[in-house]
Each structure stands twice: as C-alpha cells, then as structure tokens.
Amino acid sequence: MSLINNLEIEEIVPKNKLNTSSFVFRRLPAGMGIVLGNYLRHFLLKYTSGIAPFGAKISDRNGPAKVELSVLSGVMEVTTYLILNLKKIMVEEKKEKEGIFCLELSVENKDKKEKVITAGDFQKDKNLEIKNPELYLATLSPAASLEIKLYFQKNWGYRTEEEQTAYVKDYLEGEKDIIVFDTDYSSVKGGMVNYQINLDVNSQEKPEEKLAFTITTNGAIKPKKALQEALELSKNFFATIANSVSSEKKEKLIVAK
C-alpha cells in the first residue's frame, strides 16, 4: 500500500521572479511534510549540479599571466580581482555536452579613453549562454589588450583549487599557463530553498498535509529542472540501496550482532 496514492503537485511561478517557483505537494500523510521538506532542501543545496568556471588563461600584451597575483599591463584589476569577477559569470547550458567548455574573450582598446569590459564581451558559443552579460570584469587603458580563455565544466558541490588542478592535468594536458581556482558549482545555495507546512483543508477522511516548497536558483537552471534533477538522483540513490539490501550476497550487508 502506497503512502502517497493521492499525491497532487502544482508548480506556482510568481510574477517577475523567473528564477523562483513554489511546488505545492497536497494530500501528504500527516508528518510527511517535514520529512520531505527537510530531505529535498538538503539534497538540493548539496547535490544540485551547475556549470561554472574552474580555470582561466589570461594574457595582456606581454603574454600570459603566470599566477593569480600577476599585474596585468594596462588593466586596472590585478589578476586576483579579475578572477573574482570571472567566477561570478553565470551560464546556462543550451546544448548538452560532456567534458569541458571554453569561452574566449579578445579585446583591444583602440580608443583614447578607458574601456570597460563585461561578461557580454566573450564570444558567443553554441553550447553556453551567459546569463549576466552586464557583469563588470575589468577596465582597459588606451592601447591595452586583454585575452581570456575561461574554462567551465558541469559538476556539483564545492571543489577546491587542489582538486581541480588534478582535473586540469588530466584533461587539459596540452594547455599551458592556466590559473586554476576553487569553484562552487551549485546553482541552488543556502537561503534559496524554503518550505512551509499546513493542514490540507481539502482532506475529509484523515489528517493530511500540504507542503509548499519554494526554490530559487541563480539563473543557470530553472527551479523545476533543479527539482527534477534532485528527484532523479534520489531515485537512483535509493534504488542502489534497495538492490544492495535485497542482494543474496550476504557479504554485501553487514548486520551488527
């Protein structure tokens, strides 16, 4: 017998909030709301994937920057601050692709005044769309130039610089002078997932609950896609556990005596 035979789910999208959706779960058994709400919230915050930059090759007119503390010729920002700005770029996957994405920027300031560079100055790419093209990156002096190769990958959770350096060695072996940095890949972060539980007033026979579960993303993916991803991962996770528990091989299941 299923606990949620009569489950009903409705998505509500608030006006003027494209990256927010509320998912209303109705006809939940009493006590199920807090269990489901807590589980989905923790799962979304920890395991929702996203595409984010993990390294960059940055060059001025004198050649590539070697380390994060490098001073770039004709660029107001030192490499460290430029990287901090690059890490704020949000992208959405337009076409599914495995492995590494690379966006390129090449700007030469031929004006007699300073030139502001934004995320929108990166070349267009068929696989990725920059969601915040107005994001400030740097300011170029007259006659200065700046080239950037910004490397992205799809991943989940937080990855340290050390973890990603090993990744670069394995998958970008031929590329030189890539500055690797730490990355938070999650498109759903703390404070972006909330829920509320109420009695389901439509229930007649026995006490039931209504869970209003609200998700806000950073714009890289839609809330519905984030929830679908969390549910798919959960399904696979519990299926693996169920298969292990029901396995006839006794050595796979250790029972305390």
C-alpha positions in Angstrom: 0.0 0.0 0.0 1.4 3.4 -1.0 1.6 6.3 1.4 1.0 8.8 -1.3 -1.6 7.3 -3.6 -3.5 10.6 -3.9 -0.5 12.9 -4.1 -1.1 16.1 -6.1 1.7 18.5 -7.1 1.3 22.0 -8.6 4.0 24.5 -9.7 3.4 28.1 -9.0 5.6 30.7 -10.7 5.5 34.2 -9.1 5.3 37.2 -11.4 8.6 39.0 -12.1 10.5 36.1 -10.5 11.7 34.0 -13.3 14.2 32.0 -11.2 11.7 31.1 -8.4 9.0 28.5 -8.3 6.8 27.1 -5.5 5.9 23.4 -5.7 2.8 22.6 -3.7 2.5 19.0 -2.6 -1.0 18.1 -1.5 -2.6 15.1 0.2 0.6 14.2 2.1 0.2 11.8 5.1 0.5 13.6 8.5 4.1 14.1 9.4 5.4 13.6 5.8 5.7 17.3 5.1 8.7 17.9 7.3 10.4 14.7 6.3 10.0 15.5 2.6 10.8 19.2 3.0 14.0 18.6 5.0 15.2 15.9 2.7 14.6 17.8 -0.5 16.1 21.0 0.9 19.4 19.3 2.0 19.6 17.3 -1.2 19.1 20.4 -3.4 21.7 22.5 -1.5 24.3 19.8 -1.6 23.9 17.9 -4.8 22.3 20.2 -7.4 24.8 20.5 -10.3 25.7 23.5 -12.3 28.2 24.8 -14.9 30.8 27.1 -13.6 34.4 28.3 -14.4 37.3 26.4 -12.8 40.3 27.9 -14.6 41.4 30.7 -16.9 44.3 31.6 -19.2 44.7 35.4 -19.0 47.0 37.3 -21.3 47.9 41.0 -21.7 50.1 42.5 -24.4 53.2 41.0 -22.7 51.8 37.4 -22.7 50.0 35.1 -20.2 49.8 35.8 -16.5 51.6 33.1 -14.6 50.0 33.4 -11.1 46.9 35.0 -9.5 49.0 37.9 -8.1 50.3 38.9 -11.6 49.9 42.6 -12.5 48.3 42.9 -16.0 49.7 45.7 -18.2 47.1 48.3 -19.0 44.4 46.5 -16.9 43.1 48.3 -13.8 42.5 45.0 -12.0 45.3 42.7 -10.9 44.7 39.1 -11.9 43.3 38.2 -8.5 40.4 40.7 -8.7 39.8 39.8 -12.4 39.4 36.1 -11.4 37.0 37.0 -8.7 34.8 38.8 -11.3 35.1 35.9 -13.7 33.9 33.5 -11.1 30.6 35.4 -10.9 29.8 34.7 -14.5 26.6 32.6 -14.7 26.0 30.4 -17.7 23.1 28.2 -18.9 23.7 25.1 -21.0 22.0 25.5 -24.4 23.1 22.1 -25.8 24.1 19.1 -23.7 27.8 18.5 -23.9 30.1 16.3 -21.8 33.5 17.5 -20.7 34.9 21.0 -20.7 33.5 24.2 -22.2 35.7 27.1 -23.1 34.6 30.7 -23.6 37.0 33.2 -25.2 37.4 36.9 -25.0 39.8 39.1 -27.0 39.6 42.9 -26.6 42.0 45.6 -27.8 41.3 49.2 -26.7 41.9 51.4 -29.7 40.2 54.4 -28.1 41.8 57.3 -26.3 39.9 56.7 -23.2 39.5 53.7 -20.8 37.3 50.8 -21.9 35.1 48.8 -19.7 34.9 45.0 -20.3 31.9 43.0 -19.3 30.9 39.3 -19.5 29.0 40.1 -22.7 32.3 40.7 -24.4 33.0 37.0 -24.5 32.5 35.4 -27.9 29.1 33.7 -28.4 29.1 29.9 -28.0 26.5 27.4 -29.3 26.7 25.4 -26.1 26.6 28.1 -23.4 24.6 31.3 -22.8 25.9 33.9 -20.4 23.0 34.9 -18.1 24.6 38.1 -16.7 26.3 39.7 -19.7 26.3 43.1 -18.0 28.6 41.8 -15.2 31.7 44.1 -14.9 35.0 42.3 -15.4 37.8 44.9 -15.9 38.8 48.3 -17.3 41.4 48.6 -20.1 43.7 51.6 -20.5 44.1 53.1 -24.1 46.2 50.8 -26.3 45.9 47.9 -23.9 44.7 44.5 -24.8 43.3 41.5 -22.9 42.7 37.9 -23.9 40.9 35.3 -21.7 40.2 31.6 -22.2 37.7 30.7 -19.5 37.2 27.0 -18.8 34.0 25.6 -17.5 32.7 22.2 -16.5 29.5 20.7 -15.1 29.9 19.5 -11.6 28.2 19.6 -8.2 29.1 21.0 -4.8 32.3 22.8 -3.8 35.6 21.9 -5.4 39.0 23.2 -4.1 41.8 24.5 -6.2 43.8 21.4 -5.4 41.0 19.1 -6.6 40.6 21.0 -9.9 44.3 21.3 -10.5 44.5 17.5 -10.8 41.5 17.6 -13.2 43.3 20.2 -15.5 46.4 18.0 -15.6 44.3 15.0 -16.8 42.0 16.8 -19.3 43.9 19.9 -20.4 47.4 18.5 -20.6 48.4 20.4 -23.7 47.3 23.8 -22.4 49.8 26.0 -20.5 49.5 28.9 -18.1 46.0 28.0 -16.9 45.3 29.6 -13.5 43.1 27.1 -11.6 40.8 28.3 -8.8 38.2 26.9 -6.4 34.6 26.7 -7.5 31.1 26.4 -6.0 29.1 24.6 -8.8 25.7 24.5 -7.1 23.1 26.7 -8.8 20.9 26.5 -5.6 22.6 27.9 -2.5 21.7 28.5 1.2 18.7 30.8 1.7 17.3 29.8 -1.8 15.2 26.9 -0.6 12.4 27.2 1.9 9.2 25.3 2.7 6.0 25.7 4.7 3.7 23.0 6.0 -0.1 23.4 6.6 -3.0 21.1 7.1 -4.7 20.2 3.8 -8.1 21.6 4.3 -9.4 19.6 1.3 -8.9 16.3 3.2 -12.0 14.8 4.5 -11.3 11.3 5.8 -8.0 11.6 7.7 -5.4 14.4 8.6 -3.3 15.2 5.7 -0.7 17.9 5.0 0.2 20.4 2.3 3.9 21.2 1.7 4.7 24.5 -0.1 8.3 24.0 -1.3 10.0 27.1 -2.8 13.2 27.0 -4.9 15.2 30.0 -6.2 18.1 29.3 -8.5 21.0 31.6 -9.6 19.5 31.7 -13.1 21.7 29.0 -14.6 18.9 26.5 -14.5 15.1 26.7 -13.8 13.7 25.7 -10.4 11.7 22.8 -12.0 14.8 21.4 -13.6 16.7 21.6 -10.3 13.9 19.7 -8.5 13.7 17.1 -11.3 17.5 16.5 -11.0 17.3 16.1 -7.2 14.4 13.6 -7.6 16.2 11.6 -10.3 19.4 11.4 -8.2 17.3 10.4 -5.2 15.6 7.6 -7.2 18.9 6.2 -8.3 20.4 6.5 -4.8 17.6 4.6 -3.1 17.3 2.1 -5.9 21.0 1.3 -5.3 20.5 0.9 -1.6 17.4 -1.3 -2.1 19.3 -3.6 -4.5 22.2 -3.9 -2.1 19.9 -4.7 0.9 17.9 -7.3 -1.1 21.0 -8.9 -2.6 21.5 -12.6 -1.9 25.2 -12.0 -1.4 25.5 -11.9 2.4 28.9 -10.2 2.4 27.3 -7.0 1.0 25.1 -6.4 4.0 26.8 -6.3 7.4 24.4 -6.9 10.3 25.6 -5.9 13.9 25.3 -8.7 16.4 
